[in-house]
Amino acid sequence: MRLVRIGLAALCACTPTLAFDVDAAGTAVVPGNPIGGVLNLPPSLGGFGNLDLTTQTGFYGAQSKDRITDARVERFTLRVLSPATQNLSFFTSVAFLIEAPGLPRVQFAHLQPMPAATATDLTLDGGLDLTPYAKAPTITITASATGTAPRQDTQIEAAVTFRIDAAIF
């Protein structure tokens, strides 16, 4: 009986949480140059500026930001949307950074070298705890890249999946 009471006390001491994924995506056009030249990637991708995670697909509606107990990036994918003949090999390297009001700008995903593929998952930077960013009023995700300009304008999409843990009570 004493063992059961200890077990019940331990259960009551912890806060039950709910884990769910939140998806967000941003797009940009990388200006082309028929003779190559310097890569000119817009640092800001449409859809990634002043992003409020509670308005994104997958955010559990009954939860609020103050209940978030943990936030991490689960997956980050970069893909070419058009033209169909273009791949990502015009990039030498790419990195994505997150920032929020009152918080430092930190890199959370990168890849070097880039594959000659139309889509790839980026390497996530060490399971970075993004809880303070997820709780912020807004976040901004920016890109940094090196490489050579593609021969024609190329539309890319960056898609990120955040894993959010939130207290139920």
C-alpha positions as CSV (number, residue, x, y, z in Angstrom):
1,M,0.0,0.0,0.0
2,R,2.8,2.4,0.9
3,L,4.4,1.8,-2.6
4,V,1.1,2.7,-4.3
5,R,0.9,6.0,-2.4
6,I,4.4,7.0,-3.4
7,G,3.6,6.2,-7.0
8,L,0.4,8.3,-6.9
9,A,2.3,11.2,-5.2
10,A,4.9,11.1,-8.0
11,L,2.2,11.2,-10.6
12,C,0.5,14.2,-9.0
13,A,3.8,16.1,-8.8
14,C,4.4,16.1,-12.5
15,T,2.6,18.3,-15.0
16,P,1.1,16.4,-17.9
17,T,2.2,17.7,-21.3
18,L,1.0,17.4,-24.9
19,A,3.5,17.1,-27.7
20,F,2.6,18.3,-31.2
21,D,4.2,19.6,-34.4
22,V,3.8,23.1,-35.8
23,D,4.7,23.6,-39.5
24,A,5.7,26.9,-41.2
25,A,7.1,27.6,-44.7
26,G,8.7,30.5,-46.5
27,T,9.5,31.1,-50.2
28,A,11.9,33.3,-52.1
29,V,13.1,33.8,-55.6
30,V,16.8,33.6,-56.1
31,P,17.6,35.9,-59.0
32,G,19.2,34.1,-62.0
33,N,22.1,35.2,-64.1
34,P,22.7,33.4,-67.5
35,I,26.5,33.7,-67.0
36,G,26.6,32.7,-63.3
37,G,28.0,35.3,-60.9
38,V,27.5,36.1,-57.3
39,L,24.6,34.4,-55.5
40,N,22.0,36.9,-54.3
41,L,19.7,35.1,-51.9
42,P,17.2,37.3,-50.2
43,P,17.9,37.0,-46.4
44,S,14.2,37.0,-45.6
45,L,11.9,34.4,-47.1
46,G,8.2,35.3,-47.6
47,G,6.2,33.8,-44.7
48,F,9.1,33.7,-42.3
49,G,9.0,37.3,-41.1
50,N,7.1,38.2,-37.9
51,L,5.9,34.7,-37.6
52,D,3.5,33.8,-34.7
53,L,3.7,30.1,-34.0
54,T,0.1,30.0,-32.6
55,T,-1.2,30.9,-36.0
56,Q,0.6,28.1,-37.9
57,T,-0.7,24.8,-39.0
58,G,-0.5,22.2,-36.2
59,F,-0.6,24.6,-33.2
60,Y,-2.9,23.0,-30.8
61,G,-5.7,25.5,-30.5
62,A,-6.5,25.2,-26.8
63,Q,-2.9,25.8,-25.8
64,S,-1.3,29.2,-25.3
65,K,2.3,30.3,-25.5
66,D,2.6,30.5,-21.7
67,R,2.1,26.8,-21.5
68,I,5.0,25.8,-23.8
69,T,7.5,23.8,-21.9
70,D,9.9,22.9,-24.7
71,A,10.3,23.8,-28.4
72,R,12.8,22.4,-30.9
73,V,13.1,22.1,-34.6
74,E,12.2,18.6,-35.7
75,R,12.9,19.0,-39.4
76,F,14.0,21.6,-41.9
77,T,13.6,21.0,-45.7
78,L,14.8,23.2,-48.6
79,R,13.3,22.5,-52.0
80,V,13.3,24.0,-55.5
81,L,9.7,24.9,-56.6
82,S,10.6,26.2,-60.1
83,P,12.0,25.8,-62.7
84,A,11.5,22.0,-62.8
85,T,15.0,21.6,-64.3
86,Q,16.8,23.4,-61.5
87,N,18.4,21.7,-58.4
88,L,20.0,23.0,-55.3
89,S,23.6,22.6,-56.4
90,F,24.0,26.4,-57.1
91,F,24.3,26.7,-53.3
92,T,27.7,25.9,-51.8
93,S,26.3,26.3,-48.3
94,V,23.1,27.5,-46.6
95,A,22.2,28.4,-43.0
96,F,19.0,29.5,-41.3
97,L,18.8,31.7,-38.2
98,I,16.0,32.5,-35.8
99,E,15.5,35.7,-33.9
100,A,12.8,37.3,-31.7
101,P,12.4,40.5,-29.8
102,G,14.9,40.6,-26.9
103,L,16.5,37.3,-27.8
104,P,19.8,36.7,-29.7
105,R,19.9,35.7,-33.3
106,V,21.1,32.1,-33.5
107,Q,21.7,29.6,-36.3
108,F,19.5,26.5,-36.0
109,A,19.9,24.6,-39.3
110,H,22.6,24.4,-42.0
111,L,24.0,22.3,-44.8
112,Q,27.3,22.2,-46.7
113,P,27.9,20.9,-49.3
114,M,24.5,21.1,-51.0
115,P,23.4,18.0,-53.1
116,A,22.5,18.1,-56.8
117,A,18.9,17.4,-55.8
118,T,15.6,19.3,-55.9
119,A,15.0,18.9,-52.2
120,T,17.1,18.1,-49.1
121,D,16.8,18.1,-45.3
122,L,19.2,20.4,-43.5
123,T,21.4,19.5,-40.6
124,L,19.9,20.7,-37.3
125,D,22.2,22.5,-34.9
126,G,22.5,20.4,-31.8
127,G,18.9,20.1,-30.6
128,L,18.9,23.8,-29.8
129,D,16.2,24.8,-27.2
130,L,13.9,27.3,-28.9
131,T,11.4,27.6,-26.1
132,P,12.0,31.3,-25.5
133,Y,11.6,31.9,-29.2
134,A,8.3,29.9,-29.4
135,K,7.0,32.0,-26.5
136,A,7.9,35.3,-28.0
137,P,5.2,37.4,-29.7
138,T,6.8,36.8,-33.1
139,I,9.9,35.2,-34.6
140,T,11.8,35.8,-37.8
141,I,13.7,33.2,-39.7
142,T,16.4,34.4,-42.1
143,A,18.8,32.7,-44.5
144,S,22.4,33.0,-45.3
145,A,24.0,31.3,-48.2
146,T,27.0,31.1,-50.5
147,G,27.3,29.8,-54.0
148,T,26.8,30.9,-57.6
149,A,23.7,32.5,-59.1
150,P,21.5,30.0,-60.9
151,R,21.2,30.5,-64.7
152,Q,17.5,31.6,-64.3
153,D,15.3,32.9,-61.5
154,T,14.7,30.0,-59.1
155,Q,11.9,29.8,-56.6
156,I,12.8,27.9,-53.4
157,E,10.8,26.9,-50.4
158,A,12.0,26.4,-46.9
159,A,9.8,24.3,-44.6
160,V,10.3,23.9,-40.9
161,T,8.6,21.6,-38.4
162,F,8.8,22.6,-34.7
163,R,8.1,20.0,-32.0
164,I,6.2,21.8,-29.2
165,D,5.6,20.4,-25.7
166,A,3.0,22.2,-23.7
167,A,1.5,21.8,-20.3
168,I,-2.1,20.6,-20.4
169,F,-3.1,22.2,-17.1
